C-alpha cells in the first residue's frame, strides 16, 4: 500500500525577526510510515513571483522529519523572509 503522493501545505511565512528568546520558524513536518525512504520534491508558490521549484528532501523509512522552510534552497535560491 502506498501513501499519499501530493500534499498542499498552506502558509510558510518566515518572519524577519523573532520574538522572545527562541528563533521563529516555519516547518514542514513529515511522517514516513513505510520501510523505504521517501524522496520529497518540494515546490513553493508565491503570490508575487514565479514558484521556487526543484527542492528536495529525504525522509528515511519509519521516521519523521521536521524541515524548516528557511533551510530549503535550490542553487542558492531560498524562500525570502517577510
PDB file of N, CA, C and O in Angstrom:
ATOM      1  N   UNK A   1       0.834  -1.179   0.000  1.00  0.00           N
ATOM      2  CA  UNK A   1       0.000   0.000   0.000  1.00  0.00           C
ATOM      3  C   UNK A   1       0.880   1.244   0.000  1.00  0.00           C
ATOM      4  O   UNK A   1       1.811   1.354   0.798  1.00  0.00           O
ATOM      5  N   UNK A   2       0.586   2.165  -0.883  1.00  0.00           N
ATOM      6  CA  UNK A   2       1.348   3.402  -0.966  1.00  0.00           C
ATOM      7  C   UNK A   2       0.619   4.515  -0.240  1.00  0.00           C
ATOM      8  O   UNK A   2      -0.607   4.502  -0.135  1.00  0.00           O
ATOM      9  N   UNK A   3       1.373   5.471   0.255  1.00  0.00           N
ATOM     10  CA  UNK A   3       0.786   6.638   0.908  1.00  0.00           C
ATOM     11  C   UNK A   3       0.456   7.709  -0.107  1.00  0.00           C
ATOM     12  O   UNK A   3       0.498   7.475  -1.315  1.00  0.00           O
ATOM     13  N   UNK A   4       0.135   8.860   0.385  1.00  0.00           N
ATOM     14  CA  UNK A   4      -0.179   9.996  -0.482  1.00  0.00           C
ATOM     15  C   UNK A   4       1.069  10.425  -1.252  1.00  0.00           C
ATOM     16  O   UNK A   4       2.194  10.238  -0.788  1.00  0.00           O
ATOM     17  N   UNK A   5       0.857  10.989  -2.408  1.00  0.00           N
ATOM     18  CA  UNK A   5       1.985  11.464  -3.203  1.00  0.00           C
ATOM     19  C   UNK A   5       1.909  12.961  -3.488  1.00  0.00           C
ATOM     20  O   UNK A   5       2.776  13.508  -4.169  1.00  0.00           O
ATOM     21  N   UNK A   6       0.881  13.621  -2.974  1.00  0.00           N
ATOM     22  CA  UNK A   6       0.725  15.048  -3.237  1.00  0.00           C
ATOM     23  C   UNK A   6       0.101  15.709  -2.011  1.00  0.00           C
ATOM     24  O   UNK A   6      -0.978  15.316  -1.569  1.00  0.00           O
ATOM     25  N   UNK A   7       0.788  16.717  -1.463  1.00  0.00           N
ATOM     26  CA  UNK A   7       0.255  17.443  -0.318  1.00  0.00           C
ATOM     27  C   UNK A   7       0.270  18.925  -0.631  1.00  0.00           C
ATOM     28  O   UNK A   7       1.104  19.400  -1.401  1.00  0.00           O
ATOM     29  N   UNK A   8      -0.642  19.638  -0.039  1.00  0.00           N
ATOM     30  CA  UNK A   8      -0.663  21.097  -0.120  1.00  0.00           C
ATOM     31  C   UNK A   8      -0.555  21.616   1.308  1.00  0.00           C
ATOM     32  O   UNK A   8      -1.374  21.286   2.166  1.00  0.00           O
ATOM     33  N   UNK A   9       0.458  22.425   1.549  1.00  0.00           N
ATOM     34  CA  UNK A   9       0.701  22.964   2.887  1.00  0.00           C
ATOM     35  C   UNK A   9       0.571  24.478   2.800  1.00  0.00           C
ATOM     36  O   UNK A   9       1.478  25.141   2.298  1.00  0.00           O
ATOM     37  N   UNK A  10      -0.537  25.039   3.278  1.00  0.00           N
ATOM     38  CA  UNK A  10      -0.708  26.489   3.184  1.00  0.00           C
ATOM     39  C   UNK A  10       0.196  27.216   4.176  1.00  0.00           C
ATOM     40  O   UNK A  10       0.598  26.665   5.201  1.00  0.00           O
ATOM     41  N   UNK A  11       0.498  28.442   3.848  1.00  0.00           N
ATOM     42  CA  UNK A  11       1.311  29.320   4.676  1.00  0.00           C
ATOM     43  C   UNK A  11       2.774  28.956   4.530  1.00  0.00           C
ATOM     44  O   UNK A  11       3.138  28.299   3.555  1.00  0.00           O
ATOM     45  N   UNK A  12       3.594  29.340   5.424  1.00  0.00           N
ATOM     46  CA  UNK A  12       5.027  29.130   5.335  1.00  0.00           C
ATOM     47  C   UNK A  12       5.786  30.427   5.524  1.00  0.00           C
ATOM     48  O   UNK A  12       6.965  30.513   5.182  1.00  0.00           O
ATOM     49  N   UNK A  13       5.122  31.437   6.066  1.00  0.00           N
ATOM     50  CA  UNK A  13       5.726  32.741   6.294  1.00  0.00           C
ATOM     51  C   UNK A  13       6.944  32.613   7.198  1.00  0.00           C
ATOM     52  O   UNK A  13       6.884  31.982   8.253  1.00  0.00           O
ATOM     53  N   UNK A  14       8.043  33.215   6.776  1.00  0.00           N
ATOM     54  CA  UNK A  14       9.256  33.237   7.584  1.00  0.00           C
ATOM     55  C   UNK A  14       9.418  34.662   8.121  1.00  0.00           C
ATOM     56  O   UNK A  14       9.723  35.572   7.351  1.00  0.00           O
ATOM     57  N   UNK A  15       9.219  34.871   9.425  1.00  0.00           N
ATOM     58  CA  UNK A  15       9.304  36.225   9.984  1.00  0.00           C
ATOM     59  C   UNK A  15      10.733  36.764   9.923  1.00  0.00           C
ATOM     60  O   UNK A  15      11.692  36.009  10.084  1.00  0.00           O
ATOM     61  N   UNK A  16      10.873  38.079   9.690  1.00  0.00           N
ATOM     62  CA  UNK A  16      12.216  38.668   9.613  1.00  0.00           C
ATOM     63  C   UNK A  16      12.906  38.759  10.968  1.00  0.00           C
ATOM     64  O   UNK A  16      14.135  38.786  11.037  1.00  0.00           O
ATOM     65  N   UNK A  17      12.126  38.808  12.043  1.00  0.00           N
ATOM     66  CA  UNK A  17      12.686  38.889  13.393  1.00  0.00           C
ATOM     67  C   UNK A  17      11.927  37.941  14.309  1.00  0.00           C
ATOM     68  O   UNK A  17      10.740  37.684  14.108  1.00  0.00           O
ATOM     69  N   UNK A  18      12.608  37.433  15.297  1.00  0.00           N
ATOM     70  CA  UNK A  18      11.981  36.555  16.278  1.00  0.00           C
ATOM     71  C   UNK A  18      11.472  37.379  17.449  1.00  0.00           C
ATOM     72  O   UNK A  18      11.964  38.474  17.718  1.00  0.00           O
ATOM     73  N   UNK A  19      10.497  36.845  18.129  1.00  0.00           N
ATOM     74  CA  UNK A  19      10.030  37.484  19.354  1.00  0.00           C
ATOM     75  C   UNK A  19      10.390  36.560  20.512  1.00  0.00           C
ATOM     76  O   UNK A  19      10.161  35.353  20.433  1.00  0.00           O
ATOM     77  N   UNK A  20      10.933  37.095  21.553  1.00  0.00           N
ATOM     78  CA  UNK A  20      11.353  36.263  22.669  1.00  0.00           C
ATOM     79  C   UNK A  20      12.739  35.683  22.432  1.00  0.00           C
ATOM     80  O   UNK A  20      13.485  36.157  21.575  1.00  0.00           O
ATOM     81  N   UNK A  21      13.074  34.659  23.194  1.00  0.00           N
ATOM     82  CA  UNK A  21      14.422  34.096  23.130  1.00  0.00           C
ATOM     83  C   UNK A  21      14.581  32.984  22.105  1.00  0.00           C
ATOM     84  O   UNK A  21      15.708  32.601  21.790  1.00  0.00           O
ATOM     85  N   UNK A  22      13.471  32.450  21.570  1.00  0.00           N
ATOM     86  CA  UNK A  22      13.555  31.381  20.574  1.00  0.00           C
ATOM     87  C   UNK A  22      13.469  31.953  19.165  1.00  0.00           C
ATOM     88  O   UNK A  22      12.773  32.943  18.941  1.00  0.00           O
ATOM     89  N   UNK A  23      14.168  31.338  18.212  1.00  0.00           N
ATOM     90  CA  UNK A  23      14.117  31.767  16.818  1.00  0.00           C
ATOM     91  C   UNK A  23      12.798  31.341  16.206  1.00  0.00           C
ATOM     92  O   UNK A  23      12.447  30.161  16.228  1.00  0.00           O
ATOM     93  N   UNK A  24      12.060  32.311  15.654  1.00  0.00           N
ATOM     94  CA  UNK A  24      10.799  31.993  14.989  1.00  0.00           C
ATOM     95  C   UNK A  24      11.084  31.198  13.712  1.00  0.00           C
ATOM     96  O   UNK A  24      12.102  31.413  13.054  1.00  0.00           O
ATOM     97  N   UNK A  25      10.179  30.280  13.368  1.00  0.00           N
ATOM     98  CA  UNK A  25      10.382  29.491  12.160  1.00  0.00           C
ATOM     99  C   UNK A  25       9.076  28.848  11.707  1.00  0.00           C
ATOM    100  O   UNK A  25       8.097  28.802  12.451  1.00  0.00           O
ATOM    101  N   UNK A  26       9.082  28.360  10.492  1.00  0.00           N
ATOM    102  CA  UNK A  26       8.019  27.535   9.939  1.00  0.00           C
ATOM    103  C   UNK A  26       8.656  26.205   9.578  1.00  0.00           C
ATOM    104  O   UNK A  26       9.832  26.157   9.219  1.00  0.00           O
ATOM    105  N   UNK A  27       7.889  25.126   9.669  1.00  0.00           N
ATOM    106  CA  UNK A  27       8.428  23.814   9.329  1.00  0.00           C
ATOM    107  C   UNK A  27       7.372  22.961   8.660  1.00  0.00           C
ATOM    108  O   UNK A  27       6.176  23.088   8.924  1.00  0.00           O
ATOM    109  N   UNK A  28       7.846  22.086   7.784  1.00  0.00           N
ATOM    110  CA  UNK A  28       7.010  21.055   7.177  1.00  0.00           C
ATOM    111  C   UNK A  28       7.322  19.780   7.954  1.00  0.00           C
ATOM    112  O   UNK A  28       8.466  19.325   7.956  1.00  0.00           O
ATOM    113  N   UNK A  29       6.327  19.201   8.608  1.00  0.00           N
ATOM    114  CA  UNK A  29       6.536  18.001   9.414  1.00  0.00           C
ATOM    115  C   UNK A  29       6.034  16.799   8.626  1.00  0.00           C
ATOM    116  O   UNK A  29       4.865  16.740   8.245  1.00  0.00           O
ATOM    117  N   UNK A  30       6.926  15.840   8.386  1.00  0.00           N
ATOM    118  CA  UNK A  30       6.609  14.688   7.537  1.00  0.00           C
ATOM    119  C   UNK A  30       6.811  13.400   8.332  1.00  0.00           C
ATOM    120  O   UNK A  30       7.811  13.237   9.031  1.00  0.00           O
ATOM    121  N   UNK A  31       5.859  12.501   8.215  1.00  0.00           N
ATOM    122  CA  UNK A  31       5.956  11.165   8.817  1.00  0.00           C
ATOM    123  C   UNK A  31       6.006  10.152   7.689  1.00  0.00           C
ATOM    124  O   UNK A  31       5.105  10.112   6.851  1.00  0.00           O
ATOM    125  N   UNK A  32       7.046   9.334   7.657  1.00  0.00           N
ATOM    126  CA  UNK A  32       7.165   8.261   6.679  1.00  0.00           C
ATOM    127  C   UNK A  32       6.915   6.937   7.396  1.00  0.00           C
ATOM    128  O   UNK A  32       7.770   6.457   8.140  1.00  0.00           O
ATOM    129  N   UNK A  33       5.747   6.355   7.173  1.00  0.00           N
ATOM    130  CA  UNK A  33       5.354   5.114   7.845  1.00  0.00           C
ATOM    131  C   UNK A  33       5.910   3.859   7.177  1.00  0.00           C
ATOM    132  O   UNK A  33       5.778   2.762   7.720  1.00  0.00           O
ATOM    133  N   UNK A  34       6.522   4.006   6.023  1.00  0.00           N
ATOM    134  CA  UNK A  34       6.986   2.848   5.258  1.00  0.00           C
ATOM    135  C   UNK A  34       8.441   2.518   5.569  1.00  0.00           C
ATOM    136  O   UNK A  34       9.164   3.333   6.143  1.00  0.00           O
ATOM    137  N   UNK A  35       8.861   1.323   5.188  1.00  0.00           N
ATOM    138  CA  UNK A  35      10.241   0.885   5.413  1.00  0.00           C
ATOM    139  C   UNK A  35      11.230   1.648   4.533  1.00  0.00           C
ATOM    140  O   UNK A  35      12.326   1.985   4.979  1.00  0.00           O
ATOM    141  N   UNK A  36      10.844   1.922   3.279  1.00  0.00           N
ATOM    142  CA  UNK A  36      11.762   2.572   2.349  1.00  0.00           C
ATOM    143  C   UNK A  36      11.750   4.092   2.528  1.00  0.00           C
ATOM    144  O   UNK A  36      10.779   4.667   3.018  1.00  0.00           O
ATOM    145  N   UNK A  37      12.837   4.717   2.124  1.00  0.00           N
ATOM    146  CA  UNK A  37      12.945   6.172   2.221  1.00  0.00           C
ATOM    147  C   UNK A  37      11.914   6.846   1.315  1.00  0.00           C
ATOM    148  O   UNK A  37      11.541   6.306   0.273  1.00  0.00           O
ATOM    149  N   UNK A  38      11.468   8.013   1.720  1.00  0.00           N
ATOM    150  CA  UNK A  38      10.573   8.835   0.904  1.00  0.00           C
ATOM    151  C   UNK A  38      11.387  10.021   0.386  1.00  0.00           C
ATOM    152  O   UNK A  38      11.957  10.778   1.171  1.00  0.00           O
ATOM    153  N   UNK A  39      11.436  10.176  -0.931  1.00  0.00           N
ATOM    154  CA  UNK A  39      12.139  11.295  -1.553  1.00  0.00           C
ATOM    155  C   UNK A  39      11.117  12.354  -1.931  1.00  0.00           C
ATOM    156  O   UNK A  39      10.258  12.123  -2.783  1.00  0.00           O
ATOM    157  N   UNK A  40      11.212  13.516  -1.293  1.00  0.00           N
ATOM    158  CA  UNK A  40      10.243  14.583  -1.500  1.00  0.00           C
ATOM    159  C   UNK A  40      10.737  15.567  -2.549  1.00  0.00           C
ATOM    160  O   UNK A  40      11.912  15.934  -2.561  1.00  0.00           O
ATOM    161  N   UNK A  41       9.846  15.987  -3.422  1.00  0.00           N
ATOM    162  CA  UNK A  41      10.098  17.073  -4.365  1.00  0.00           C
ATOM    163  C   UNK A  41       9.226  18.233  -3.897  1.00  0.00           C
ATOM    164  O   UNK A  41       8.005  18.096  -3.825  1.00  0.00           O
ATOM    165  N   UNK A  42       9.827  19.355  -3.581  1.00  0.00           N
ATOM    166  CA  UNK A  42       9.110  20.467  -2.951  1.00  0.00           C
ATOM    167  C   UNK A  42       9.086  21.663  -3.889  1.00  0.00           C
ATOM    168  O   UNK A  42      10.112  22.064  -4.440  1.00  0.00           O
ATOM    169  N   UNK A  43       7.887  22.226  -4.060  1.00  0.00           N
ATOM    170  CA  UNK A  43       7.683  23.455  -4.830  1.00  0.00           C
ATOM    171  C   UNK A  43       6.996  24.458  -3.918  1.00  0.00           C
ATOM    172  O   UNK A  43       6.014  24.135  -3.250  1.00  0.00           O
ATOM    173  N   UNK A  44       7.520  25.678  -3.895  1.00  0.00           N
ATOM    174  CA  UNK A  44       6.933  26.742  -3.082  1.00  0.00           C
ATOM    175  C   UNK A  44       6.347  27.784  -4.036  1.00  0.00           C
ATOM    176  O   UNK A  44       7.024  28.261  -4.947  1.00  0.00           O
ATOM    177  N   UNK A  45       5.081  28.126  -3.811  1.00  0.00           N
ATOM    178  CA  UNK A  45       4.390  29.102  -4.642  1.00  0.00           C
ATOM    179  C   UNK A  45       4.271  30.435  -3.912  1.00  0.00           C
ATOM    180  O   UNK A  45       4.145  30.477  -2.688  1.00  0.00           O
ATOM    181  N   UNK A  46       4.314  31.526  -4.684  1.00  0.00           N
ATOM    182  CA  UNK A  46       4.232  32.880  -4.148  1.00  0.00           C
ATOM    183  C   UNK A  46       3.092  33.614  -4.837  1.00  0.00           C
ATOM    184  O   UNK A  46       2.648  33.207  -5.911  1.00  0.00           O
ATOM    185  N   UNK A  47       2.622  34.677  -4.235  1.00  0.00           N
ATOM    186  CA  UNK A  47       1.578  35.464  -4.887  1.00  0.00           C
ATOM    187  C   UNK A  47       2.157  36.529  -5.806  1.00  0.00           C
ATOM    188  O   UNK A  47       1.429  37.090  -6.625  1.00  0.00           O
ATOM    189  N   UNK A  48       3.465  36.826  -5.688  1.00  0.00           N
ATOM    190  CA  UNK A  48       4.039  37.920  -6.462  1.00  0.00           C
ATOM    191  C   UNK A  48       5.273  37.565  -7.290  1.00  0.00           C
ATOM    192  O   UNK A  48       5.979  38.458  -7.758  1.00  0.00           O
ATOM    193  N   UNK A  49       5.539  36.264  -7.475  1.00  0.00           N
ATOM    194  CA  UNK A  49       6.697  35.835  -8.275  1.00  0.00           C
ATOM    195  C   UNK A  49       6.520  34.387  -8.692  1.00  0.00           C
ATOM    196  O   UNK A  49       5.655  33.695  -8.155  1.00  0.00           O
ATOM    197  N   UNK A  50       7.319  33.913  -9.637  1.00  0.00           N
ATOM    198  CA  UNK A  50       7.205  32.515 -10.064  1.00  0.00           C
ATOM    199  C   UNK A  50       7.563  31.553  -8.923  1.00  0.00           C
ATOM    200  O   UNK A  50       8.257  31.937  -7.982  1.00  0.00           O
ATOM    201  N   UNK A  51       7.092  30.313  -9.008  1.00  0.00           N
ATOM    202  CA  UNK A  51       7.386  29.342  -7.948  1.00  0.00           C
ATOM    203  C   UNK A  51       8.871  28.999  -7.861  1.00  0.00           C
ATOM    204  O   UNK A  51       9.624  29.139  -8.824  1.00  0.00           O
ATOM    205  N   UNK A  52       9.254  28.553  -6.696  1.00  0.00           N
ATOM    206  CA  UNK A  52      10.601  28.046  -6.447  1.00  0.00           C
ATOM    207  C   UNK A  52      10.490  26.522  -6.496  1.00  0.00           C
ATOM    208  O   UNK A  52       9.975  25.898  -5.569  1.00  0.00           O
ATOM    209  N   UNK A  53      10.974  25.939  -7.577  1.00  0.00           N
ATOM    210  CA  UNK A  53      10.806  24.509  -7.817  1.00  0.00           C
ATOM    211  C   UNK A  53      12.138  23.769  -7.678  1.00  0.00           C
ATOM    212  O   UNK A  53      13.207  24.379  -7.670  1.00  0.00           O
ATOM    213  N   UNK A  54      12.050  22.452  -7.571  1.00  0.00           N
ATOM    214  CA  UNK A  54      13.242  21.624  -7.614  1.00  0.00           C
ATOM    215  C   UNK A  54      13.968  21.441  -6.294  1.00  0.00           C
ATOM    216  O   UNK A  54      15.129  21.034  -6.282  1.00  0.00           O
ATOM    217  N   UNK A  55      13.309  21.732  -5.190  1.00  0.00           N
ATOM    218  CA  UNK A  55      13.940  21.487  -3.894  1.00  0.00           C
ATOM    219  C   UNK A  55      13.605  20.055  -3.463  1.00  0.00           C
ATOM    220  O   UNK A  55      12.515  19.556  -3.743  1.00  0.00           O
ATOM    221  N   UNK A  56      14.531  19.412  -2.793  1.00  0.00           N
ATOM    222  CA  UNK A  56      14.287  18.017  -2.415  1.00  0.00           C
ATOM    223  C   UNK A  56      14.759  17.747  -0.988  1.00  0.00           C
ATOM    224  O   UNK A  56      15.672  18.392  -0.473  1.00  0.00           O
ATOM    225  N   UNK A  57      14.112  16.788  -0.387  1.00  0.00           N
ATOM    226  CA  UNK A  57      14.459  16.294   0.956  1.00  0.00           C
ATOM    227  C   UNK A  57      14.179  14.801   0.976  1.00  0.00           C
ATOM    228  O   UNK A  57      13.344  14.313   0.214  1.00  0.00           O
ATOM    229  N   UNK A  58      14.860  14.087   1.830  1.00  0.00           N
ATOM    230  CA  UNK A  58      14.623  12.658   2.016  1.00  0.00           C
ATOM    231  C   UNK A  58      14.190  12.417   3.455  1.00  0.00           C
ATOM    232  O   UNK A  58      14.792  12.938   4.394  1.00  0.00           O
ATOM    233  N   UNK A  59      13.136  11.618   3.616  1.00  0.00           N
ATOM    234  CA  UNK A  59      12.685  11.205   4.944  1.00  0.00           C
ATOM    235  C   UNK A  59      12.915   9.707   5.009  1.00  0.00           C
ATOM    236  O   UNK A  59      12.302   8.949   4.258  1.00  0.00           O
ATOM    237  N   UNK A  60      13.789   9.280   5.895  1.00  0.00           N
ATOM    238  CA  UNK A  60      14.133   7.854   5.992  1.00  0.00           C
ATOM    239  C   UNK A  60      12.925   7.030   6.439  1.00  0.00           C
ATOM    240  O   UNK A  60      11.993   7.546   7.057  1.00  0.00           O
ATOM    241  N   UNK A  61      12.966   5.746   6.113  1.00  0.00           N
ATOM    242  CA  UNK A  61      11.874   4.841   6.453  1.00  0.00           C
ATOM    243  C   UNK A  61      11.616   4.779   7.952  1.00  0.00           C
ATOM    244  O   UNK A  61      12.542   4.769   8.763  1.00  0.00           O
ATOM    245  N   UNK A  62      10.312   4.739   8.303  1.00  0.00           N
ATOM    246  CA  UNK A  62       9.880   4.649   9.696  1.00  0.00           C
ATOM    247  C   UNK A  62      10.416   5.796  10.558  1.00  0.00           C
ATOM    248  O   UNK A  62      10.767   5.604  11.722  1.00  0.00           O
ATOM    249  N   UNK A  63      10.473   6.998   9.959  1.00  0.00           N
ATOM    250  CA  UNK A  63      10.999   8.163  10.666  1.00  0.00           C
ATOM    251  C   UNK A  63      10.119   9.387  10.413  1.00  0.00           C
ATOM    252  O   UNK A  63       9.282   9.397   9.510  1.00  0.00           O
ATOM    253  N   UNK A  64      10.329  10.408  11.230  1.00  0.00           N
ATOM    254  CA  UNK A  64       9.727  11.719  10.993  1.00  0.00           C
ATOM    255  C   UNK A  64      10.852  12.681  10.639  1.00  0.00           C
ATOM    256  O   UNK A  64      12.020  12.440  10.944  1.00  0.00           O
ATOM    257  N   UNK A  65      10.474  13.768   9.993  1.00  0.00           N
ATOM    258  CA  UNK A  65      11.453  14.816   9.697  1.00  0.00           C
ATOM    259  C   UNK A  65      10.736  16.155   9.746  1.00  0.00           C
ATOM    260  O   UNK A  65       9.666  16.323   9.162  1.00  0.00           O
ATOM    261  N   UNK A  66      11.329  17.091  10.441  1.00  0.00           N
ATOM    262  CA  UNK A  66      10.802  18.449  10.531  1.00  0.00           C
ATOM    263  C   UNK A  66      11.729  19.325   9.699  1.00  0.00           C
ATOM    264  O   UNK A  66      12.869  19.586  10.082  1.00  0.00           O
ATOM    265  N   UNK A  67      11.224  19.773   8.560  1.00  0.00           N
ATOM    266  CA  UNK A  67      12.023  20.513   7.593  1.00  0.00           C
ATOM    267  C   UNK A  67      11.728  22.002   7.760  1.00  0.00           C
ATOM    268  O   UNK A  67      10.630  22.458   7.443  1.00  0.00           O
ATOM    269  N   UNK A  68      12.682  22.740   8.243  1.00  0.00           N
ATOM    270  CA  UNK A  68      12.488  24.185   8.391  1.00  0.00           C
ATOM    271  C   UNK A  68      12.447  24.812   7.001  1.00  0.00           C
ATOM    272  O   UNK A  68      13.335  24.582   6.180  1.00  0.00           O
ATOM    273  N   UNK A  69      11.412  25.601   6.746  1.00  0.00           N
ATOM    274  CA  UNK A  69      11.287  26.203   5.421  1.00  0.00           C
ATOM    275  C   UNK A  69      12.454  27.148   5.124  1.00  0.00           C
ATOM    276  O   UNK A  69      12.797  27.350   3.960  1.00  0.00           O
ATOM    277  N   UNK A  70      13.055  27.716   6.137  1.00  0.00           N
ATOM    278  CA  UNK A  70      14.206  28.601   5.920  1.00  0.00           C
ATOM    279  C   UNK A  70      15.449  27.833   5.464  1.00  0.00           C
ATOM    280  O   UNK A  70      16.403  28.442   4.980  1.00  0.00           O
ATOM    281  N   UNK A  71      15.448  26.506   5.612  1.00  0.00           N
ATOM    282  CA  UNK A  71      16.596  25.705   5.183  1.00  0.00           C
ATOM    283  C   UNK A  71      16.455  25.196   3.754  1.00  0.00           C
ATOM    284  O   UNK A  71      17.420  24.682   3.188  1.00  0.00           O
ATOM    285  N   UNK A  72      15.275  25.328   3.162  1.00  0.00           N
ATOM    286  CA  UNK A  72      15.059  24.862   1.792  1.00  0.00           C
ATOM    287  C   UNK A  72      15.768  25.784   0.808  1.00  0.00           C
ATOM    288  O   UNK A  72      15.734  27.005   0.961  1.00  0.00           O
ATOM    289  N   UNK A  73      16.405  25.205  -0.194  1.00  0.00           N
ATOM    290  CA  UNK A  73      17.078  26.013  -1.207  1.00  0.00           C
ATOM    291  C   UNK A  73      17.235  25.222  -2.504  1.00  0.00           C
ATOM    292  O   UNK A  73      17.149  23.994  -2.532  1.00  0.00           O
ATOM    293  N   UNK A  74      17.464  25.969  -3.557  1.00  0.00           N
ATOM    294  CA  UNK A  74      17.759  25.400  -4.870  1.00  0.00           C
ATOM    295  C   UNK A  74      18.777  26.314  -5.525  1.00  0.00           C
ATOM    296  O   UNK A  74      18.500  27.487  -5.774  1.00  0.00           O
ATOM    297  N   UNK A  75      19.938  25.781  -5.799  1.00  0.00           N
ATOM    298  CA  UNK A  75      21.013  26.554  -6.440  1.00  0.00           C
ATOM    299  C   UNK A  75      21.249  27.890  -5.731  1.00  0.00           C
ATOM    300  O   UNK A  75      21.459  28.916  -6.380  1.00  0.00           O
ATOM    301  N   UNK A  76      21.213  27.870  -4.409  1.00  0.00           N
ATOM    302  CA  UNK A  76      21.460  29.075  -3.625  1.00  0.00           C
ATOM    303  C   UNK A  76      20.244  29.958  -3.429  1.00  0.00           C
ATOM    304  O   UNK A  76      20.286  30.880  -2.615  1.00  0.00           O
ATOM    305  N   UNK A  77      19.140  29.702  -4.162  1.00  0.00           N
ATOM    306  CA  UNK A  77      17.927  30.492  -4.015  1.00  0.00           C
ATOM    307  C   UNK A  77      17.106  29.931  -2.868  1.00  0.00           C
ATOM    308  O   UNK A  77      16.919  28.719  -2.761  1.00  0.00           O
ATOM    309  N   UNK A  78      16.612  30.826  -2.003  1.00  0.00           N
ATOM    310  CA  UNK A  78      15.860  30.426  -0.804  1.00  0.00           C
ATOM    311  C   UNK A  78      14.519  31.144  -0.751  1.00  0.00           C
ATOM    312  O   UNK A  78      14.277  32.092  -1.498  1.00  0.00           O
ATOM    313  N   UNK A  79      13.655  30.680   0.143  1.00  0.00           N
ATOM    314  CA  UNK A  79      12.403  31.371   0.411  1.00  0.00           C
ATOM    315  C   UNK A  79      12.761  32.661   1.153  1.00  0.00           C
ATOM    316  O   UNK A  79      13.440  32.609   2.179  1.00  0.00           O
ATOM    317  N   UNK A  80      12.318  33.808   0.653  1.00  0.00           N
ATOM    318  CA  UNK A  80      12.687  35.054   1.325  1.00  0.00           C
ATOM    319  C   UNK A  80      11.951  35.245   2.653  1.00  0.00           C
ATOM    320  O   UNK A  80      10.827  34.775   2.828  1.00  0.00           O
ATOM    321  N   UNK A  81      12.604  35.940   3.576  1.00  0.00           N
ATOM    322  CA  UNK A  81      11.936  36.313   4.819  1.00  0.00           C
ATOM    323  C   UNK A  81      10.910  37.400   4.547  1.00  0.00           C
ATOM    324  O   UNK A  81      11.026  38.162   3.587  1.00  0.00           O
ATOM    325  N   UNK A  82       9.902  37.459   5.411  1.00  0.00           N
ATOM    326  CA  UNK A  82       8.891  38.505   5.396  1.00  0.00           C
ATOM    327  C   UNK A  82       8.042  38.444   4.158  1.00  0.00           C
ATOM    328  O   UNK A  82       7.137  39.261   3.990  1.00  0.00           O
TER     329      UNK A  82
END
